Amino acid sequence: MLFDIRTIVGALLGSYGVILIITGLVHDTAAEEAKTGGININLWSGMGMAAVALVFLVWVLLRPVVPPTPEPPVTEEDSSADA
């Protein structure tokens, strides 16, 4: 399989998303929610990152990178037959 940057981006966004989801569920204080207007921003941004990571990884599975097929070398027999 060829190197595909979509895999790296999906894995990084997924791991950051999981960390933010856990942080939003475990460490949600009233002081932090007061800063964001009553929204648990860690939880929402983590869910958004996880969703985008899922899209990237599904994209990799549905449209894999295909290596180009090399053309066969032209021999003298082939070039003399064309003339």
Disulfide bonds with the S-S distance in Angstrom:
none
